[in-house]
Amino acid sequence: MNILHIDSSALGQNSASRELTAALVAGLRQQYPDASVAYRDLDREPLPHLSARTLAAADDATVAENAAVLQQFLDADTVVVGVPVYNFTIPTALKAWIDRIAVAGKTFRYTENGPEGLAGDKRVLLAVTRGGMRGADRFEEDYLRFVFSFFGIEVVESIRAEGLNLSPEHRQTAMGAALKQIAELGDVEQREAA
């Protein structure tokens, strides 16, 4: 199994989404000891946003980096994505990554019957964190589910921790619940494999 671990939080050591993605990857490694893990920190090593220059492929280094990012995604069986919510949406660093993997002929193609996903043999695990509470509104998750579905990926699961900035107690409770959900996710998979 090949695991791709993506972090996008700008909060470094204080990041709740990074804590959750680390727990998800640790759980996967426990289940699949021979798994390989590729890691990409989109805050520490950001990809440039799309521009006329990047779209024109005017720079060999950028072309090579884009190809490497895409190949890393294509090679993964499971993709773990940290999704901190900033101002009601995903971080721009995460959007820049999505722009590198949304490649016609590689992750999707257009047919006479409409678009067809080409990367459907993957599982995506989203670790979504929010400072506040938004109830049933899951705009960023809906967006990511749409993107991955467009690529043909049907298995997209979310682990959420909300209200992290309301109080230390609320943060502890929300993170505890999310970590428990991660542990139970592994337990279910181990029972299914047995």
N, C-alpha and C positions, 0 to 999 in steps of 0.2 A: 504494500500500500504506500502511495505517495501522498503526503499531507502538505498542503500549502498553508502557511500561517501568516495572515496579514494583520498588522496593527496600523491604526491610523490616528490614534489619539495624540494630541499635542501635550498631554499632561505627564508624560514620562512615568516615573515611579509612582505617581499619585493617580494613575489612570485606572478606573474601574474596569473599562473594557479590556485593557491589557491583562488585568488579573483574571478575567473570565476567559479570554482566549488562551491564556497559559494553562488554566485548569482544563479546558476542552482538549488541548493538545496533549497534556499529561494523561488524561483519561484515554485518549486514542492510542497513545504509546503503550499504555498498560495493556490495552486490548490487543494491540498489534505490535509486539516487541520488535519486529523486524522492519517496521515502517521507517521510511525516510521522511525527514521534515525539511522543507525549504522555508526560510523565514524572510519576510520583507517588511521593514519598518518604513512606512510611507511618510512619517514625520521626520525621522532622522535622515532618510535618503529620498526626498520628494522627487516625483516625476514632474517634468515641466507640464504646465497646462497646454492644451491644444492652442495652437496659434498658426498663422500663415506659414511660419518657418517649420514647425513640426509637421504640419500637414503636407508640406511640399517635400518632406524628406530631404532637406537641404544639407543635412549634417550627418556624416557617416556614423559618428558616435551615437547620435540620437536614434538613428535607424537600428543600430545594433542593440541598443538598450531596449527599444520597443519590441524587437524580435525576442529578446531574452525574457522580458516580462510576459509576453504572450506564450512562449514555450513553457515557462514555469507554470502558468495556469493550465495549459493543455495537458501537461504531464501529471497533474494532480488528480487523485481519485477523490480526495476530500479537501475542501477549502474551508478554513476557519477564518472568519472575518470579524475584526473588532470594529463596531459601529457606534462610536460616541455621537450623540446628537448635539449639534451646534446650531443654534438659531433655527430650529425646526427641521433640520436636514442633515445629511451626511457631511463629513469634512470634505473640503475641496480636494485634499490629497487623495482621498478615496475615489472621488469622481475622476481624477486624473488617471488613476489606475484602471478604472472601468473603461475609460477612453482608449487605453492601450490593449485591452482584451476584447473589445467590441470590434472585431475585424471581419469584414465580409469575406466569405470563402474559408474562414478558419473557425469562427465560433457561430456563425450563422450564414445563411445565403438566402437570396430572394429567388422564388420560383414563380411560375405562372399562377400558382395557388396561394401565393403570399410567402411571408418569411418562414424559414425552416431553421431550427436550431441544430448545431453540429457538435455541441459539447455536452450532450445529455447524459453521459455516463459518469456523472459526478454527483457528489453530495456537498451541500453548502450548509455550514453552521454559522449563524450570525450571533454575535455577542453584542446586544444592543443596550446601551446605557443612556439614561437621561437624568439631568439634574432635577427636573420637575416632574409633575404628573400630567399626563395628557389623556387619560382615560382610554377610550377606544380608538383614538387617532393614532394610526401607525403609518404615517405618510412615508417615512424613510424605509420602513420594512416593505411596504407595498411597492415602492420604487425598486428596491433591490430584488424583490421576488419577480417583478416584471422583467427586469434586466436578465436575471438568470434563467427565467422561463423562456425569454427570447432566444437564449443560447441553447434551449432544449433541456435545461436542468429542471427536473421535477421535484427533487428532494431538497427543499430549503427549509431549515428548522431555525427557530429563534429562541434564544435564551435572553431574558430581559431583566434589567434592574432599573427601577424608576424611583424618582423622588430622592435621589442621592444627596441633593443639596438642601433638603428640608430640615434635617437635623442629623447629628451623629447617630442617634438611635435608629432613625429611619434608614440611613445608609447601611448600618450594620444588618438590619432586618432584611432589606432588599437584596444586599449582596449574599447574605446567608441563604435566602430563598433561591437565588440564581445558582449558587454553588451546589445546593441540594439538587436542583433540577439537572445540573450537569452530571452529578454522581448517579442520579436515577437513569439518565440517558445511557450511561455506560452499563448499568445493571441490566436494563432491558435488552441491550445489544448482546450482552454475555449470555442471557437466558435464551435469546433467539438463536444464538450460534450453537448452543449446547444440544 
